[in-house]
Amino acid sequence: MEAQDKPPQKRKKRSGKNRRKKCKSAEQEDPLPLPPKASLLGLPGELQNKIFRFVLLEPDRIYVDASHHDQPSLLRTCRKIQEEALPIFYKENKFAALVVDLYYSVPRHHWINSVGGSPAMYHLGTLNWCNLLAWVKRYYECEAPGMDNFDFTSSPGPGILHRDDRHMVVSRVFRIADVFLKYKVAWEAVEEALEEFRVAVAYKDSSWSWT
């Protein structure tokens, strides 16, 4: 039988399964490139700092108290960002503490105590000697800032007293503590001297009234 007389051979149909297998194989051989991951730390330093300042800087004073514990979320993302952004947050913002009845309520381990320098202090209420003495004791033991950095010009808000002679006297209490601290005098002796100072101030001006 000659070749031309042979019946034509049937062409095998390629099943859908085989086609899918071939497509899958092609995809594995030539994967599509993934888009680059966005990273704040991968940006140029100048652009990083702009973002840090946009997120961290406040136009007004940042008030701290016993309930204000958390730093901005950006500073808690990773150690590298904290190292680079923390100086901007600390040095370029202005911090303040509202002291009611001379009670300094910010706890010992609050982050404000690591800023360096004292926040501005605003006093509201009465001049409570026991509260002041407790505050000075914390200051003497390096657990709280003093009252030297008292704001003269900015108005902290309605109903808040500005600096006057009484606040000047309160500030002197911390200065006296500084002198004793220089010579490492025991706190009991400092407390005794401050009590004499309190009596002397009241004797000089009968209008003084410690609560």
ZADOFI-609553 format. One record per residue: y, z, x of N, C-alpha, C, O, CB in turn. Coordinates in steps of 0.2 Angstrom, whole numbers, padded with zeros to 4 digits, always signed. Each point is the difference from the previous one (the first is absolute). Glycine has a CB too. Layout:
% residues N
YZXYZXYZXYZXYZX...
***
This chain:
% residues 211
-0006+0000+0004+0006+0000-0004+0006+0000+0004+0001+0004+0005-0007+0002-0014+0011-0010+0008+0006-0001+0004+0005+0005-0001-0001+0003-0006-0001-0015+0007+0006+0013+0003+0005+0006-0001+0004-0002-0006+0002+0005-0003-0001-0003+0015+0001-0008-0013+0005-0001-0006-0004+0001-0006+0003+0001-0006+0003-0009+0013-0013+0008-0007-0003+0001-0006-0002+0007-0002-0002+0002-0005-0003-0013+0007+0007+0016+0003-0001+0007-0001+0005+0003-0005+0006-0002+0000-0010+0003+0012+0001+0003-0016+0005+0003-0005+0005+0004+0003-0001+0004+0005-0008-0004-0014+0015+0000+0006+0006+0004+0004-0002+0008-0001-0003+0002-0005+0011-0011+0002-0007+0012+0009-0001+0007+0000+0006+0004-0004+0005-0002+0000-0012+0001+0011+0004+0006-0015+0005+0004-0003+0004+0004+0004-0002+0004+0005-0005-0004-0015+0014+0000+0009+0004+0005+0004+0000+0007-0002+0001+0001-0006+0007-0011+0008-0009+0014+0003+0000+0007-0003+0007+0003-0001+0005-0001+0003-0015+0003+0004+0010+0001-0013+0006+0003-0002+0002+0006+0003-0005+0004+0001+0004-0009-0012+0007+0006+0014+0002+0007+0003+0001+0005-0006+0005-0001-0004+0000-0005+0015-0008+0011-0010+0001+0005-0006+0006+0004+0001+0003+0000+0006-0015+0001-0007+0015+0002-0004+0006+0004+0001+0000+0005+0004+0004+0002+0004-0002-0005-0015-0009+0006+0012-0001+0006+0004+0001-0002+0008+0003+0003+0003-0011+0001-0012+0006-0010+0010+0001-0003+0007+0007-0001+0002+0002+0001+0005-0013-0006-0006+0015+0002-0004+0007-0001+0001+0004+0006+0001+0004+0000+0004-0005-0010-0011-0001+0015+0003+0004+0007+0001-0002+0003+0007+0004+0003+0003-0004-0001-0015-0006-0003+0014-0002+0003+0006+0004-0004+0006+0002+0003+0005-0014+0000-0009+0013-0009+0003+0003-0004+0006+0008+0002+0000+0002+0000+0005-0011-0010-0007+0012+0011-0004+0007+0002-0001+0001+0007+0004+0004+0001+0003-0003-0008-0014-0006+0011+0009+0000+0007+0003+0000+0000+0007+0003+0003+0004-0008+0001-0014+0000-0008+0013-0001-0001+0007+0007-0002+0003+0002+0002+0006-0014-0004-0007+0015-0003-0002+0006-0003+0003+0006+0005+0000+0004+0001+0005-0007-0012-0009+0003+0016-0001+0005+0005+0000-0001+0005+0005+0005+0002+0003-0004-0004-0015-0007+0003+0014-0002+0005+0005+0002-0003+0007+0002+0004+0004-0011+0001-0011+0009-0011+0008+0001-0003+0006+0008+0000+0001+0002+0000+0006-0013-0007-0007+0015+0005-0004+0007-0001+0001+0004+0005-0005+0002-0002-0005-0004-0010+0008+0002+0019-0001+0003+0005-0004+0008-0002+0000+0003-0002+0005-0012+0011-0003+0012-0007-0008+0008-0001+0000+0003+0006+0004-0003+0005+0000+0002-0011-0011+0006+0004+0015+0003+0006+0004+0004+0005-0005+0003-0002-0005-0002-0006+0015-0002+0014-0008+0003+0006-0004+0007+0000+0001+0002-0001+0006-0012+0007-0006+0015-0004-0004+0007+0001+0001+0001+0006+0005-0004+0005-0001+0007-0011-0010+0002+0006+0015+0001+0005+0004+0002+0007-0004+0003-0001-0005+0000-0007+0015-0006+0014-0007+0002+0006-0004+0007+0002+0002+0002+0000+0005-0014+0003-0005+0016-0001-0006+0007+0002+0001-0001+0007+0003-0004+0005-0002+0009-0012-0007-0001+0009+0014+0000+0006+0004+0008+0002+0002+0003-0004+0003-0015+0002+0001+0014+0008-0007+0006+0003+0002+0001+0000+0008+0005-0001+0002-0004+0007-0013-0006-0003+0014+0000+0001+0007+0000-0007+0004+0001+0000+0006-0007+0011-0008+0004-0016-0001+0000-0007+0003+0006-0003+0000+0001-0005+0003-0012+0004-0006+0016+0004-0001+0007-0003+0000+0004+0001+0006-0001+0005+0004+0001-0004-0016+0005-0005+0014+0004+0002+0006+0004+0007-0001+0001+0002-0006+0001-0015+0008-0001+0016+0003+0003+0007+0000+0006+0000-0004+0001+0005-0004-0006-0002+0015+0010-0008-0010+0006+0000-0004-0001+0000-0008+0004+0004-0003+0002-0009+0013-0011+0001-0012-0001+0000-0007-0003+0006-0002+0001+0002-0006-0002-0015+0007-0004+0016+0003-0003+0006-0002+0005+0005-0002+0000+0004-0005-0010-0007+0012+0015+0004-0002+0005+0005-0001+0004-0001-0006+0002+0005-0003-0002-0004+0015+0002-0007-0014+0003-0002-0006-0003+0003-0006+0002+0003-0005+0003-0013+0010-0012+0009-0005-0004+0002-0006+0000+0008+0000+0000+0003-0005-0007-0014+0006+0006+0014+0005+0000+0007+0000+0006+0003-0002+0000+0005-0004-0007-0006+0014+0013-0002-0008+0006+0003-0003+0001-0001-0007+0003+0004-0004+0002-0006+0015-0007-0004-0014+0000-0001-0007-0003+0005-0004+0002+0002-0005-0001-0015+0008-0007+0015+0000-0005+0004-0004+0002+0007+0001+0000+0004-0005-0009-0012+0006+0011+0010+0005+0001+0007+0002+0007+0003-0001+0001+0006-0001-0010-0008+0008+0014-0002-0007+0007+0003+0001+0003+0001-0007-0001-0004-0005+0003-0002+0016+0001+0012-0012+0003+0001-0007+0008+0000+0001+0002+0003+0005-0012+0004-0009+0013-0009-0001+0008+0000+0000+0003+0007+0000+0005+0001+0003-0005-0013-0008-0004+0016+0001+0003+0007-0001-0005+0005+0004-0005-0002+0003+0010-0001-0014-0002+0009+0012-0004+0005+0003-0007+0001-0003-0001+0000-0006+0012+0006+0009-0016-0004+0001-0007+0001-0003+0000+0008+0000+0000+0003+0005-0005-0014+0000+0004+0013-0011+0000+0008-0001-0008+0002+0001-0004-0003-0003+0014+0003-0005-0011+0005+0011-0006+0003+0001-0001+0007-0003+0005+0004+0001-0006-0011+0010-0005+0009-0013-0001+0007-0003-0007+0001+0001-0004-0004+0003+0014+0003-0011-0012+0007+0005-0007+0002+0000-0005-0005-0003-0006-0001+0002+0010+0012-0002-0002-0015-0004-0004-0005-0004+0000-0007+0003-0004-0004-0001+0005+0010-0009+0003-0007+0015+0001-0007+0003-0004+0000+0007+0003+0001+0005+0009-0002-0011-0018+0000+0005-0005+0000+0006-0001-0007+0003-0001-0001+0006-0004+0011-0011+0004-0015+0001-0002-0006+0002+0005-0005+0003+0005+0000-0002-0013+0001-0007+0006-0004+0015+0004-0005+0003-0001-0006-0004-0005-0001-0004+0005+0006+0016+0005-0010-0011-0001-0007-0003-0007-0003+0001-0003+0001+0006+0015-0003-0005-0015-0001-0006-0007-0003+0001-0001-0004+0006-0005+0000+0003+0004+0000-0015+0006-0004+0014+0000-0005+0006-0002+0004+0006-0004-0002+0004+0013-0005-0009-0007+0013+0006-0001+0004+0006-0007+0003+0000-0002+0003+0005+0014+0000-0005-0016-0004-0006-0007+0003+0000-0005-0006+0000-0006+0001-0002+0011+0009-0004-0003-0016+0007-0004-0006+0000-0005+0000+0006-0006-0001+0000+0014-0005-0006-0005+0007+0012-0004+0000+0006+0004+0003+0006+0006+0001-0001-0013-0011-0003+0004+0012+0009+0003+0004+0006+0005-0005+0003+0006+0003+0002-0016+0004+0000+0009-0013-0001+0004-0005+0004+0007+0000-0004+0005+0000+0003-0015-0006+0001+0009+0005-0011+0007-0001-0004+0003+0006+0000+0007+0000+0001-0012-0008-0008+0002+0014+0007+0003+0006+0000+0004+0001+0006+0006+0003+0000-0015+0002-0007+0006-0006+0013+0003+0000+0007+0007-0004+0000+0005+0002+0003-0016+0000+0002+0011-0008-0008+0005-0004+0001+0006+0001-0006+0006-0001+0002-0014-0008+0003+0006+0011-0010+0004+0001-0006+0003+0007-0001+0006+0001-0002-0012-0010-0003+0003+0014+0008+0002+0007-0001+0007+0001+0003+0004+0004-0003-0016-0001+0003+0013-0005+0006+0007+0001+0003+0006-0003-0005+0005+0003+0000-0010-0003+0012+0003-0006-0015+0005-0002-0004+0001+0004-0006+0006+0001-0002-0009-0012+0005-0002+0014-0006+0000+0004-0006+0004+0007+0002+0004+0002-0004-0015-0007-0001+0009+0008+0011+0003+0006+0001+0008-0001+0003+0004+0004-0002-0016+0000+0005+0013-0009+0001+0007+0000+0003+0005-0003-0004+0006+0001+0001-0012-0001+0010+0004-0005-0015+0005-0004-0004+0001+0002-0007+0005-0003-0003-0008-0006+0010-0001+0014-0009+0002+0003-0007+0004+0007+0001+0000+0002+0006-0011-0008-0011+0014+0008+0000+0003+0006+0000-0004+0005-0005-0001-0002-0006+0013-0003+0009-0014+0011+0000-0003+0005-0004+0004+0006-0002+0004+0001+0003-0015-0005+0003+0009+0007-0012+0004+0006-0002-0005+0004-0004-0005-0002-0003+0015-0004+0002-0009+0013+0001-0003+0005-0003+0004+0004-0005+0006+0002+0003-0014-0001+0007+0006+0000-0016+0004+0004-0004-0002+0007+0000-0006+0001-0002+0008-0011-0006+0002+0015+0010-0002+0006+0001+0003+0005-0006+0006+0000-0001-0007-0002+0014-0004+0004-0017+0002+0004-0006+0000+0007+0002-0005+0003+0002+0001-0012-0010+0010+0013+0007+0000+0007+0001-0002+0002+0007-0003+0005+0001+0001-0003-0013+0004-0007+0017-0002+0001+0007-0008+0000+0001-0002+0003+0005+0013+0003-0003-0014-0008-0007-0008+0000+0001-0002-0007+0003+0001-0005-0004-0003+0013-0005+0000-0009+0015-0002-0006+0003-0008-0001-0002-0004+0003+0003+0013-0002+0007-0010-0006-0015-0006+0000-0003-0005-0005+0004-0006-0001-0002+0011+0004-0009-0002-0007+0015-0005-0005+0004-0005+0003+0004+0002+0004+0004+0008-0012-0004-0016+0007-0001-0006+0003+0004+0000-0002+0007+0003-0005+0002-0009+0005-0012+0003+0005+0014-0001-0001+0007-0002-0007+0002+0003-0003+0005-0005+0015-0004-0003-0014-0004-0004-0007+0003+0003-0006-0003-0003-0005+0000-0007+0012+0001+0016-0006-0005+0003-0006-0003+0002-0005+0006+0002+0002+0005+0002+0005-0015-0004-0014+0009+0002-0005+0005+0007+0001+0002+0001-0002+0005-0010-0005-0010+0013+0010+0001+0007+0000+0002+0001+0004+0006+0005-0001+0004-0001+0000-0016-0008+0006+0013+0001+0004+0006-0002-0003+0006+0001+0002+0006-0004+0007-0013+0000-0016+0007-0001-0003+0006+0005-0006+0001-0001-0004+0005-0011+0007-0006+0017-0003-0003+0005-0006+0001+0004+0001+0006+0002-0005+0003-0001+0004-0016+0001+0007+0014+0005+0001+0006+0007+0001-0003+0002-0004-0003-0010-0002+0011+0011+0012-0006+0006+0002-0003-0001+0002-0007-0005+0000-0003+0011-0009+0010+0000+0012-0010-0001+0003-0006+0003-0005-0006+0004-0003+0001-0003+0015+0004-0005-0012-0010+0003-0003-0006+0006+0003-0002+0002+0006+0001-0013-0010-0005+0016+0000+0000+0006+0003-0003-0003+0005-0005-0004-0001-0004+0011-0009+0006-0003+0016-0002-0002+0005-0005+0006+0001-0006+0006+0000+0002-0012+0006+0008+0003-0006-0016+0005+0001-0005-0002+0007-0004-0006+0001-0001+0008-0014+0000+0003+0017+0000-0002+0006-0003+0002+0000-0008+0005-0002-0001-0004+0008+0012-0005-0003-0015+0001+0001-0007-0002+0007-0002-0005+0002+0002+0003-0014-0004+0006+0015-0002-0002+0007-0002+0004+0006+0004+0005-0001+0002-0016-0004-0006+0008+0010+0004+0002+0006+0003-0001+0001+0007-0005-0003+0003+0004+0009-0014+0004-0001+0015-0001+0001+0007-0005+0006+0000+0002+0006+0000+0009-0010+0004-0018+0002-0004-0005+0005+0000-0002+0002+0007-0002-0004+0004-0002+0000-0015+0006+0011+0013-0001+0002+0007-0008+0000+0002-0002-0002+0005+0013+0009-0006-0015-0005-0004-0007+0000+0002-0003-0007+0001-0004-0001+0005+0003+0011-0012+0003-0015+0003-0002-0007+0001+0003-0002+0007-0004-0004+0003+0004+0002-0016+0006+0003+0014+0003-0002+0007-0004+0003+0006-0002-0004+0004+0013+0003-0010-0013+0007+0005-0003+0003+0006-0007-0003+0001-0003-0001+0005+0009+0012-0008-0010-0012-0003-0006-0004+0000+0001-0007+0004-0005-0002+0003+0001+0009-0014+0009-0010+0009+0001-0007+0003+0001+0001+0007-0002-0004+0004+0007+0000-0015+0000+0009+0013+0001+0000+0007-0006+0002+0004-0001-0002+0006+0013+0006-0009-0016+0000+0000-0006+0002+0004-0005-0006+0001-0003-0001+0005+0004+0012-0011-0001-0016+0001-0004-0006+0001+0003-0004+0005-0003-0003+0004+0000+0003-0016+0010+0000+0012+0004-0004+0005-0002+0003+0007-0001-0004+0005+0010+0001-0013-0009+0010+0009-0001+0003+0006-0007-0001+0003-0001-0001+0006+0009+0009-0010-0013-0009-0001-0007-0002+0002-0001-0007+0000-0006-0003+0001+0002+0013-0006+0009-0014+0005+0000-0008+0001-0004-0003-0006-0004-0005+0001+0005+0006+0012-0001+0002-0019-0003-0003-0006+0005-0003-0005-0003-0003-0005-0006+0012+0007+0015-0009+0000+0005-0003-0005+0006-0002+0004+0002+0004+0005-0007+0003-0015+0009-0012+0008+0007-0001+0003+0005+0005-0002-0001+0004-0005-0002-0016+0005+0008+0013+0003+0006+0004-0001+0005-0003-0005-0002-0005-0003+0000+0011+0014+0008-0003-0011+0005-0002-0005+0006-0003+0004+0005-0001-0003-0009+0009-0005+0003-0010+0014+0006-0003+0004+0002-0007-0003+0006-0001+0000-0010+0007+0010-0001-0010-0012+0002-0006-0002+0002+0000-0007-0004-0003-0005-0004-0002+0013+0014+0008-0010+0002+0000-0007+0005-0005-0001+0005-0001+0004-0007+0013-0004+0001-0016-0005+0004-0006-0001+0007+0002-0003+0001+0004-0005-0011-0011+0003+0015+0004+0005+0007+0002-0002+0003-0005-0005+0004+0002-0004-0002+0003+0016-0004-0011-0011+0004-0005-0004-0004-0003-0006+0003-0001-0006+0003-0002+0016-0012+0002-0010-0004-0004-0005-0001+0005-0006-0001+0006+0001-0004-0013+0007+0006+0005-0014-0002+0004-0006-0007-0001-0001-0002-0005-0002+0014+0004-0003-0016+0007+0005-0007-0001-0001-0002-0001-0008-0005-0002-0001+0004+0009+0011+0006-0005-0014-0002-0001-0007+0004+0005-0004+0003+0005+0002-0014-0009+0000+0011+0003-0009+0004+0005-0004-0003+0007+0000-0006+0001+0000+0009-0011-0007+0002+0015+0007-0003+0007-0001-0002+0003+0007-0002+0006+0000-0001-0009-0011+0004-0001+0017-0002+0003+0006+0006+0002+0004+0005-0004+0001-0015-0004-0001+0009+0014+0003+0006+0003+0003+0001-0004+0007-0004-0002+0003+0002+0013-0009+0009-0012+0008+0001-0002+0006+0001+0005+0005+0000+0006-0002+0006-0016-0003-0005+0008+0011+0001+0005+0006+0006+0004-0001+0005-0003-0001-0012-0004+0009+0007+0014-0008+0005+0004+0000-0001+0006+0005-0004-0001+0004+0007-0002-0016+0002+0008+0012-0001+0005+0005-0007+0004+0000-0002+0002+0005+0014+0000-0006-0015-0002-0005-0006+0004-0001-0006-0004+0004-0004+0003+0003+0008+0002-0014-0003-0012+0010-0005-0004+0004+0001+0000+0007-0005+0000+0004+0004-0007-0014+0007+0008+0012+0002+0001+0007-0004+0006+0003-0003+0000+0005+0014-0006-0006-0010+0012-0003-0003+0006+0002-0008-0001+0001-0003+0003+0004+0013+0004-0009-0013-0010+0000-0007-0001+0000-0002-0004+0006-0005+0002+0003+0005-0002-0016+0004-0005+0015-0002-0004+0005+0001+0004+0007-0004-0001+0004+0008-0009-0010+0000+0015+0006+0001+0005+0006-0007+0004+0001-0001+0002+0005+0014-0002-0007-0016+0001-0004-0006+0004+0000-0005-0003+0005-0004+0003+0004+0006+0002-0016-0003-0012+0011-0004-0004+0004+0002+0000+0007-0004+0000+0004+0001-0007-0014+0009+0007+0011+0003-0001+0007-0002+0007+0004-0002+0000+0005+0012-0008-0009-0009+0014+0000-0002+0006+0003-0008+0000+0002-0002+0002+0005+0012+0004-0012-0014-0009+0002-0007+0000+0001-0001-0004+0007-0005+0001+0003+0003+0000-0016+0006-0007+0014-0001-0004+0006+0001+0004+0006-0004-0001+0005+0008-0009-0012+0001+0014+0007+0001+0004+0006-0006+0005+0002-0002+0000+0006+0015+0000-0009-0015+0003-0002-0006+0004+0001-0006-0004+0002-0004+0002+0004+0008+0007-0012-0005-0015+0005-0006-0004+0002+0001-0002+0007-0006-0001+0003+0005-0003-0015+0006+0003+0014+0001-0002+0007-0003+0005+0005-0003-0002+0005+0014-0004-0008-0010+0012+0001-0003+0006+0004-0006+0003-0002-0003+0005+0002+0014-0002+0001-0014-0007-0008-0007+0002-0002-0001+0007-0003-0004+0004+0002+0000-0012+0006+0009+0010-0012+0000+0007-0002-0004+0000-0006-0001-0005-0004+0013+0007+0007-0016+0003-0004-0004+0001-0006+0003+0000-0007+0006+0002+0000-0013+0005+0008+0004-0010-0013+0003-0001-0006+0003+0006-0003+0005+0000-0003-0012-0010+0001+0003+0016+0003+0002+0006-0003+0007+0002+0002+0004+0003-0004-0016+0001+0004+0014-0005+0007+0006+0002+0002+0006-0005-0003+0005+0002-0001-0011+0002+0012+0004-0010-0011+0004-0005-0003+0002+0002-0007+0006-0001-0002-0011-0008+0009+0000+0010-0011+0001+0002-0007+0005+0006-0001+0004+0001-0004-0015-0005+0001+0010+0009+0008+0004+0006+0000+0008-0002+0001+0004+0002-0003-0014+0005+0007+0011-0011+0001+0006-0003+0002+0004-0004-0006+0006+0001-0001-0010-0001+0013+0000-0004-0015+0002-0004-0006+0002+0005-0006+0005-0002-0003-0012-0008+0007+0004+0015-0005+0002+0005-0005+0006+0003+0001+0004+0001-0004-0016+0002+0002+0014-0001+0009+0006+0002+0002+0006-0005-0001+0005+0002-0003-0011+0006+0011+0004-0014-0007+0005-0006-0001+0001+0000-0008+0006-0001-0002-0010-0005+0012-0001+0006-0014+0001+0000-0007+0005+0006-0003+0005-0002-0004-0016-0003+0003+0010+0011+0004+0004+0005-0002+0007-0001+0002+0005+0002-0003-0015+0006+0004+0011-0010+0005+0007-0001+0003+0004-0005-0004+0006+0000-0001-0011+0003+0013+0001-0009-0014+0004-0005-0004+0002+0003-0006+0006-0002-0003-0013-0007+0008+0003+0012-0009+0001+0003-0006+0006+0005+0001+0004+0001-0005-0016-0002+0001+0012+0005+0009+0006+0005+0001+0006-0004+0001+0006+0003-0002-0014+0005+0007+0008-0013-0001+0006-0004+0001+0003-0003-0006+0006+0000-0001-0010-0003+0012+0000+0000-0015+0002-0003-0006-0004+0003-0006-0005-0002-0001+0009-0009+0007+0000+0015-0010-0004+0003-0006-0002-0005-0005-0004+0002-0005+0011+0008+0007-0004-0016-0002-0002-0005-0005-0007-0003+0001-0003-0003-0004+0015+0000+0003-0014+0004+0007-0007-0002+0002-0005+0004-0004+0000+0006-0001+0003-0009+0012-0008-0001-0014-0005+0003-0004-0007-0003+0001-0001-0005-0003+0010+0008-0006-0013+0000+0013-0007-0002+0001-0004+0002-0006+0000+0006-0002+0001-0006+0015-0005-0004-0015-0005+0002-0005-0007+0002+0002-0004+0002-0003+0010-0010-0005
***
